[in-house]
């Protein structure tokens, strides 16, 4: 099926609007509001909760099953990465540690 340039442009602009409008509206409407301390404290947990929800399936699901076994390299690689993240609080150091640990696992498992 052939689409015209106008249809493609309208589709892209429409996708841009529906993607950015839900992000922009809360910022525009709430940027100069003062929230109660309870709400601010509750909101401070949102990034950690989202990161945990995104990360947990990658760490605990191995071969489509819940796995705490030794062959789940992502789970066991998370331990030194977590230690580096807590001690250094360095995003770059944490990423490099994760890459080195996974590369080491893959090298050892290939032997």
TORMITI-147935 format. One record per residue: residue number from 1; residue in one letter; chain; x, y, z of N, C-alpha, C in turn. Coordinates in steps of 0.2 Angstrom, whole numbers, plus 5000, padded with zeros to 4 digits. Example, Ala and Ser with C-alpha at 12.3 -4.5 7.8 and 13.67 -1.06 7.14 Angstrom:
<rs>
r seq 1&type a&mol A&n_east 5066&n_north 4972&n_up 5039&ca_east 5062&ca_north 4978&ca_up 5039&c_east 5066&c_north 4984&c_up 5039;
r seq 2&type s&mol A&n_east 5064&n_north 4989&n_up 5035&ca_east 5068&ca_north 4995&ca_up 5036&c_east 5064&c_north 5000&c_up 5039;
</rs>
This chain:
<rs>
r seq 1&type x&mol A&n_east 5004&n_north 4994&n_up 5000&ca_east 5000&ca_north 5000&ca_up 5000&c_east 5004&c_north 5006&c_up 5000;
r seq 2&type x&mol A&n_east 5003&n_north 5011&n_up 4996&ca_east 5007&ca_north 5017&ca_up 4995&c_east 5003&c_north 5023&c_up 4999;
r seq 3&type x&mol A&n_east 5007&n_north 5026&n_up 5003&ca_east 5005&ca_north 5032&ca_up 5007&c_east 5007&c_north 5038&c_up 5004;
r seq 4&type x&mol A&n_east 5004&n_north 5044&n_up 5004&ca_east 5006&ca_north 5050&ca_up 5002&c_east 5010&c_north 5053&c_up 5007;
r seq 5&type x&mol A&n_east 5014&n_north 5058&n_up 5005&ca_east 5019&ca_north 5062&ca_up 5010&c_east 5015&c_north 5065&c_up 5015;
r seq 6&type x&mol A&n_east 5009&n_north 5068&n_up 5013&ca_east 5005&ca_north 5071&ca_up 5018&c_east 5002&c_north 5067&c_up 5023;
r seq 7&type x&mol A&n_east 5000&n_north 5061&n_up 5021&ca_east 4998&ca_north 5056&ca_up 5026&c_east 5003&c_north 5054&c_up 5031;
r seq 8&type x&mol A&n_east 5009&n_north 5053&n_up 5029&ca_east 5015&ca_north 5051&ca_up 5033&c_east 5016&c_north 5057&c_up 5038;
r seq 9&type x&mol A&n_east 5016&n_north 5063&n_up 5035&ca_east 5018&ca_north 5069&ca_up 5039&c_east 5013&c_north 5070&c_up 5045;
r seq 10&type x&mol A&n_east 5006&n_north 5069&n_up 5043&ca_east 5001&ca_north 5070&ca_up 5048&c_east 5001&c_north 5064&c_up 5053;
r seq 11&type x&mol A&n_east 5003&n_north 5058&n_up 5051&ca_east 5004&ca_north 5053&ca_up 5056&c_east 5010&c_north 5054&c_up 5061;
r seq 12&type x&mol A&n_east 5015&n_north 5057&n_up 5058&ca_east 5021&ca_north 5058&ca_up 5063&c_east 5019&c_north 5064&c_up 5067;
r seq 13&type x&mol A&n_east 5016&n_north 5069&n_up 5065&ca_east 5014&ca_north 5075&ca_up 5069&c_east 5009&c_north 5072&c_up 5075;
r seq 14&type x&mol A&n_east 5004&n_north 5068&n_up 5072&ca_east 4999&ca_north 5066&ca_up 5077&c_east 5002&c_north 5061&c_up 5082;
r seq 15&type x&mol A&n_east 5007&n_north 5057&n_up 5081&ca_east 5010&ca_north 5053&ca_up 5086&c_east 5014&c_north 5057&c_up 5090;
r seq 16&type x&mol A&n_east 5017&n_north 5063&n_up 5088&ca_east 5021&ca_north 5067&ca_up 5092&c_east 5017&c_north 5071&c_up 5097;
r seq 17&type x&mol A&n_east 5011&n_north 5073&n_up 5095&ca_east 5006&ca_north 5076&ca_up 5099&c_east 5004&c_north 5071&c_up 5105;
r seq 18&type x&mol A&n_east 5002&n_north 5065&n_up 5103&ca_east 4999&ca_north 5061&ca_up 5108&c_east 5005&c_north 5058&c_up 5113;
r seq 19&type x&mol A&n_east 5011&n_north 5058&n_up 5111&ca_east 5016&ca_north 5056&ca_up 5115&c_east 5018&c_north 5062&c_up 5120;
r seq 20&type x&mol A&n_east 5019&n_north 5068&n_up 5117&ca_east 5021&ca_north 5073&ca_up 5122&c_east 5016&c_north 5077&c_up 5125;
r seq 21&type x&mol A&n_east 5010&n_north 5077&n_up 5123&ca_east 5005&ca_north 5080&ca_up 5127&c_east 5004&c_north 5078&c_up 5134;
r seq 22&type x&mol A&n_east 5003&n_north 5071&n_up 5135&ca_east 5003&ca_north 5069&ca_up 5142&c_east 5009&c_north 5070&c_up 5146;
r seq 23&type x&mol A&n_east 5015&n_north 5071&n_up 5143&ca_east 5021&ca_north 5073&ca_up 5147&c_east 5021&c_north 5081&c_up 5149;
r seq 24&type x&mol A&n_east 5019&n_north 5084&n_up 5144&ca_east 5019&ca_north 5092&ca_up 5144&c_east 5014&c_north 5095&c_up 5149;
r seq 25&type x&mol A&n_east 5008&n_north 5092&n_up 5149&ca_east 5002&ca_north 5095&ca_up 5152&c_east 5003&c_north 5095&c_up 5160;
r seq 26&type x&mol A&n_east 5006&n_north 5089&n_up 5163&ca_east 5007&ca_north 5090&ca_up 5170&c_east 5012&c_north 5095&c_up 5172;
r seq 27&type x&mol A&n_east 5018&n_north 5095&n_up 5168&ca_east 5023&ca_north 5100&ca_up 5169&c_east 5020&c_north 5107&c_up 5169;
r seq 28&type x&mol A&n_east 5017&n_north 5108&n_up 5164&ca_east 5014&ca_north 5115&ca_up 5163&c_east 5009&c_north 5117&c_up 5168;
r seq 29&type x&mol A&n_east 5005&n_north 5112&n_up 5170&ca_east 5000&ca_north 5114&ca_up 5175&c_east 5002&c_north 5114&c_up 5182;
r seq 30&type x&mol A&n_east 5007&n_north 5110&n_up 5184&ca_east 5009&ca_north 5109&ca_up 5191&c_east 5016&c_north 5112&c_up 5192;
r seq 31&type x&mol A&n_east 5019&n_north 5115&n_up 5188&ca_east 5026&ca_north 5117&ca_up 5189&c_east 5027&c_north 5122&c_up 5194;
r seq 32&type x&mol A&n_east 5022&n_north 5126&n_up 5195&ca_east 5022&ca_north 5132&ca_up 5200&c_east 5018&c_north 5130&c_up 5206;
r seq 33&type x&mol A&n_east 5016&n_north 5124&n_up 5207&ca_east 5012&ca_north 5122&ca_up 5213&c_east 5016&c_north 5119&c_up 5218;
r seq 34&type x&mol A&n_east 5014&n_north 5120&n_up 5225&ca_east 5018&ca_north 5118&ca_up 5230&c_east 5014&c_north 5112&c_up 5233;
r seq 35&type x&mol A&n_east 5017&n_north 5106&n_up 5233&ca_east 5014&ca_north 5100&ca_up 5235&c_east 5015&c_north 5099&c_up 5243;
r seq 36&type x&mol A&n_east 5010&n_north 5096&n_up 5246&ca_east 5012&ca_north 5094&ca_up 5253&c_east 5018&c_north 5089&c_up 5254;
r seq 37&type x&mol A&n_east 5021&n_north 5089&n_up 5260&ca_east 5027&ca_north 5085&ca_up 5261&c_east 5026&c_north 5078&c_up 5260;
r seq 38&type x&mol A&n_east 5020&n_north 5075&n_up 5261&ca_east 5018&ca_north 5068&ca_up 5261&c_east 5018&c_north 5066&c_up 5253;
r seq 39&type x&mol A&n_east 5015&n_north 5071&n_up 5249&ca_east 5015&ca_north 5069&ca_up 5242&c_east 5022&c_north 5070&c_up 5239;
r seq 40&type x&mol A&n_east 5026&n_north 5074&n_up 5241&ca_east 5033&ca_north 5075&ca_up 5238&c_east 5037&c_north 5069&c_up 5240;
r seq 41&type x&mol A&n_east 5036&n_north 5067&n_up 5247&ca_east 5040&ca_north 5061&ca_up 5249&c_east 5037&c_north 5054&c_up 5245;
r seq 42&type x&mol A&n_east 5031&n_north 5054&n_up 5244&ca_east 5028&ca_north 5048&ca_up 5240&c_east 5031&c_north 5048&c_up 5233;
r seq 43&type x&mol A&n_east 5031&n_north 5054&n_up 5230&ca_east 5033&ca_north 5055&ca_up 5223&c_east 5041&c_north 5053&c_up 5222;
r seq 44&type x&mol A&n_east 5045&n_north 5054&n_up 5228&ca_east 5052&ca_north 5052&ca_up 5228&c_east 5053&c_north 5045&c_up 5227;
r seq 45&type x&mol A&n_east 5048&n_north 5041&n_up 5228&ca_east 5049&ca_north 5033&ca_up 5227&c_east 5047&c_north 5031&c_up 5220;
r seq 46&type x&mol A&n_east 5044&n_north 5035&n_up 5216&ca_east 5042&ca_north 5033&ca_up 5210&c_east 5048&c_north 5031&c_up 5205;
r seq 47&type x&mol A&n_east 5053&n_north 5034&n_up 5205&ca_east 5058&ca_north 5032&ca_up 5200&c_east 5061&c_north 5025&c_up 5202;
r seq 48&type x&mol A&n_east 5062&n_north 5024&n_up 5209&ca_east 5065&ca_north 5018&ca_up 5211&c_east 5060&c_north 5012&c_up 5209;
r seq 49&type x&mol A&n_east 5054&n_north 5013&n_up 5210&ca_east 5048&ca_north 5008&ca_up 5209&c_east 5048&c_north 5007&c_up 5202;
r seq 50&type x&mol A&n_east 5048&n_north 5012&n_up 5197&ca_east 5048&ca_north 5010&ca_up 5190&c_east 5054&c_north 5006&c_up 5188;
r seq 51&type x&mol A&n_east 5060&n_north 5008&n_up 5190&ca_east 5066&ca_north 5005&ca_up 5189&c_east 5066&c_north 4998&c_up 5191;
r seq 52&type x&mol A&n_east 5064&n_north 4997&n_up 5197&ca_east 5063&ca_north 4990&ca_up 5199&c_east 5058&c_north 4986&c_up 5195;
r seq 53&type x&mol A&n_east 5053&n_north 4989&n_up 5193&ca_east 5048&ca_north 4985&ca_up 5189&c_east 5051&c_north 4983&c_up 5182;
r seq 54&type x&mol A&n_east 5055&n_north 4988&n_up 5180&ca_east 5058&ca_north 4986&ca_up 5173&c_east 5064&c_north 4981&c_up 5174;
r seq 55&type x&mol A&n_east 5067&n_north 4981&n_up 5179&ca_east 5073&ca_north 4977&ca_up 5180&c_east 5072&c_north 4970&c_up 5183;
r seq 56&type x&mol A&n_east 5067&n_north 4969&n_up 5187&ca_east 5065&ca_north 4963&ca_up 5190&c_east 5064&c_north 4957&c_up 5185;
r seq 57&type x&mol A&n_east 5060&n_north 4958&n_up 5180&ca_east 5059&ca_north 4952&ca_up 5175&c_east 5066&c_north 4950&c_up 5172;
r seq 58&type x&mol A&n_east 5070&n_north 4955&n_up 5170&ca_east 5077&ca_north 4953&ca_up 5167&c_east 5081&c_north 4949&c_up 5172;
r seq 59&type x&mol A&n_east 5080&n_north 4951&n_up 5179&ca_east 5085&ca_north 4947&ca_up 5183&c_east 5082&c_north 4940&c_up 5186;
r seq 60&type x&mol A&n_east 5076&n_north 4940&n_up 5186&ca_east 5073&ca_north 4934&ca_up 5189&c_east 5070&c_north 4929&c_up 5184;
r seq 61&type x&mol A&n_east 5069&n_north 4931&n_up 5178&ca_east 5066&ca_north 4926&ca_up 5173&c_east 5072&c_north 4924&c_up 5169;
r seq 62&type x&mol A&n_east 5073&n_north 4917&n_up 5169&ca_east 5078&ca_north 4914&ca_up 5165&c_east 5075&c_north 4908&c_up 5161;
r seq 63&type x&mol A&n_east 5075&n_north 4908&n_up 5155&ca_east 5072&ca_north 4902&ca_up 5151&c_east 5064&c_north 4902&c_up 5152;
r seq 64&type x&mol A&n_east 5061&n_north 4908&n_up 5152&ca_east 5054&ca_north 4908&ca_up 5154&c_east 5052&c_north 4906&c_up 5160;
r seq 65&type x&mol A&n_east 5056&n_north 4905&n_up 5165&ca_east 5054&ca_north 4903&ca_up 5172&c_east 5058&c_north 4907&c_up 5177;
r seq 66&type x&mol A&n_east 5054&n_north 4907&n_up 5183&ca_east 5057&ca_north 4911&ca_up 5188&c_east 5064&c_north 4907&c_up 5190;
r seq 67&type x&mol A&n_east 5069&n_north 4910&n_up 5191&ca_east 5076&ca_north 4906&ca_up 5192&c_east 5080&c_north 4910&c_up 5197;
r seq 68&type x&mol A&n_east 5082&n_north 4907&n_up 5202&ca_east 5087&ca_north 4909&ca_up 5207&c_east 5094&c_north 4905&c_up 5206;
r seq 69&type x&mol A&n_east 5094&n_north 4901&n_up 5201&ca_east 5099&ca_north 4896&ca_up 5200&c_east 5106&c_north 4899&c_up 5198;
r seq 70&type x&mol A&n_east 5111&n_north 4896&n_up 5198&ca_east 5118&ca_north 4898&ca_up 5196&c_east 5119&c_north 4900&c_up 5189;
r seq 71&type x&mol A&n_east 5115&n_north 4897&n_up 5185&ca_east 5116&ca_north 4898&ca_up 5177&c_east 5112&c_north 4904&c_up 5175;
r seq 72&type x&mol A&n_east 5108&n_north 4908&n_up 5180&ca_east 5105&ca_north 4914&ca_up 5178&c_east 5110&c_north 4920&c_up 5179;
r seq 73&type x&mol A&n_east 5115&n_north 4921&n_up 5174&ca_east 5120&ca_north 4925&ca_up 5175&c_east 5118&c_north 4933&c_up 5176;
r seq 74&type x&mol A&n_east 5112&n_north 4935&n_up 5174&ca_east 5110&ca_north 4942&ca_up 5175&c_east 5109&c_north 4943&c_up 5182;
r seq 75&type x&mol A&n_east 5106&n_north 4938&n_up 5185&ca_east 5104&ca_north 4939&ca_up 5193&c_east 5111&c_north 4939&c_up 5197;
r seq 76&type x&mol A&n_east 5115&n_north 4935&n_up 5195&ca_east 5121&ca_north 4935&ca_up 5199&c_east 5126&c_north 4941&c_up 5197;
r seq 77&type x&mol A&n_east 5125&n_north 4943&n_up 5191&ca_east 5129&ca_north 4949&ca_up 5189&c_east 5127&c_north 4955&c_up 5192;
r seq 78&type x&mol A&n_east 5121&n_north 4955&n_up 5194&ca_east 5118&ca_north 4961&ca_up 5198&c_east 5121&c_north 4963&c_up 5204;
r seq 79&type x&mol A&n_east 5123&n_north 4958&n_up 5208&ca_east 5126&ca_north 4958&ca_up 5214&c_east 5132&c_north 4963&c_up 5214;
r seq 80&type x&mol A&n_east 5138&n_north 4962&n_up 5210&ca_east 5143&ca_north 4966&ca_up 5211&c_east 5141&c_north 4973&c_up 5208;
r seq 81&type x&mol A&n_east 5137&n_north 4973&n_up 5203&ca_east 5134&ca_north 4980&ca_up 5200&c_east 5131&c_north 4984&c_up 5206;
r seq 82&type x&mol A&n_east 5127&n_north 4981&n_up 5210&ca_east 5123&ca_north 4984&ca_up 5215&c_east 5128&c_north 4987&c_up 5220;
r seq 83&type x&mol A&n_east 5133&n_north 4983&n_up 5222&ca_east 5138&ca_north 4985&ca_up 5227&c_east 5142&c_north 4991&c_up 5224;
r seq 84&type x&mol A&n_east 5144&n_north 4991&n_up 5218&ca_east 5147&ca_north 4997&ca_up 5215&c_east 5143&c_north 5003&c_up 5215;
r seq 85&type x&mol A&n_east 5136&n_north 5002&n_up 5213&ca_east 5132&ca_north 5007&ca_up 5213&c_east 5131&c_north 5011&c_up 5220;
r seq 86&type x&mol A&n_east 5130&n_north 5007&n_up 5225&ca_east 5129&ca_north 5009&ca_up 5231&c_east 5136&c_north 5013&c_up 5234;
r seq 87&type x&mol A&n_east 5141&n_north 5010&n_up 5233&ca_east 5148&ca_north 5013&ca_up 5235&c_east 5150&c_north 5019&c_up 5232;
r seq 88&type x&mol A&n_east 5149&n_north 5019&n_up 5225&ca_east 5152&ca_north 5024&ca_up 5221&c_east 5147&c_north 5030&c_up 5219;
r seq 89&type x&mol A&n_east 5140&n_north 5027&n_up 5219&ca_east 5135&ca_north 5032&ca_up 5216&c_east 5137&c_north 5035&c_up 5210;
r seq 90&type x&mol A&n_east 5141&n_north 5031&n_up 5206&ca_east 5143&ca_north 5033&ca_up 5199&c_east 5139&c_north 5029&c_up 5194;
r seq 91&type x&mol A&n_east 5135&n_north 5033&n_up 5190&ca_east 5131&ca_north 5030&ca_up 5184&c_east 5136&c_north 5026&c_up 5179;
r seq 92&type x&mol A&n_east 5141&n_north 5030&n_up 5177&ca_east 5146&ca_north 5027&ca_up 5173&c_east 5150&c_north 5021&c_up 5175;
r seq 93&type x&mol A&n_east 5152&n_north 5021&n_up 5182&ca_east 5155&ca_north 5016&ca_up 5185&c_east 5151&c_north 5010&c_up 5185;
r seq 94&type x&mol A&n_east 5144&n_north 5011&n_up 5187&ca_east 5140&ca_north 5005&ca_up 5187&c_east 5138&c_north 5002&c_up 5180;
r seq 95&type x&mol A&n_east 5138&n_north 5006&n_up 5175&ca_east 5137&ca_north 5003&ca_up 5168&c_east 5143&c_north 4999&c_up 5166;
r seq 96&type x&mol A&n_east 5149&n_north 5002&n_up 5167&ca_east 5155&ca_north 4999&ca_up 5165&c_east 5156&c_north 4992&c_up 5169;
r seq 97&type x&mol A&n_east 5154&n_north 4992&n_up 5176&ca_east 5155&ca_north 4986&ca_up 5180&c_east 5150&c_north 4981&c_up 5177;
r seq 98&type x&mol A&n_east 5144&n_north 4983&n_up 5175&ca_east 5139&ca_north 4978&ca_up 5173&c_east 5142&c_north 4975&c_up 5166;
r seq 99&type x&mol A&n_east 5144&n_north 4979&n_up 5162&ca_east 5147&ca_north 4977&ca_up 5155&c_east 5153&c_north 4972&c_up 5156;
r seq 100&type x&mol A&n_east 5157&n_north 4974&n_up 5161&ca_east 5163&ca_north 4969&ca_up 5162&c_east 5161&c_north 4963&c_up 5165;
r seq 101&type x&mol A&n_east 5156&n_north 4963&n_up 5170&ca_east 5154&ca_north 4957&ca_up 5173&c_east 5151&c_north 4952&c_up 5168;
r seq 102&type x&mol A&n_east 5146&n_north 4955&n_up 5164&ca_east 5143&ca_north 4951&ca_up 5159&c_east 5148&c_north 4948&c_up 5154;
r seq 103&type x&mol A&n_east 5152&n_north 4952&n_up 5152&ca_east 5157&ca_north 4950&ca_up 5147&c_east 5162&c_north 4944&c_up 5150;
r seq 104&type x&mol A&n_east 5163&n_north 4945&n_up 5157&ca_east 5167&ca_north 4940&ca_up 5160&c_east 5163&c_north 4933&c_up 5161;
r seq 105&type x&mol A&n_east 5157&n_north 4934&n_up 5162&ca_east 5152&ca_north 4928&ca_up 5163&c_east 5152&c_north 4924&c_up 5156;
r seq 106&type x&mol A&n_east 5151&n_north 4928&n_up 5151&ca_east 5151&ca_north 4925&ca_up 5144&c_east 5157&c_north 4922&c_up 5142;
r seq 107&type x&mol A&n_east 5163&n_north 4925&n_up 5144&ca_east 5169&ca_north 4922&ca_up 5142&c_east 5170&c_north 4916&c_up 5146;
r seq 108&type x&mol A&n_east 5169&n_north 4916&n_up 5152&ca_east 5169&ca_north 4910&ca_up 5156&c_east 5165&c_north 4904&c_up 5154;
r seq 109&type x&mol A&n_east 5159&n_north 4906&n_up 5152&ca_east 5154&ca_north 4901&ca_up 5150&c_east 5156&c_north 4898&c_up 5143;
r seq 110&type x&mol A&n_east 5159&n_north 4902&n_up 5139&ca_east 5161&ca_north 4900&ca_up 5132&c_east 5167&c_north 4895&c_up 5133;
r seq 111&type x&mol A&n_east 5171&n_north 4895&n_up 5138&ca_east 5177&ca_north 4891&ca_up 5139&c_east 5175&c_north 4883&c_up 5139;
</rs>
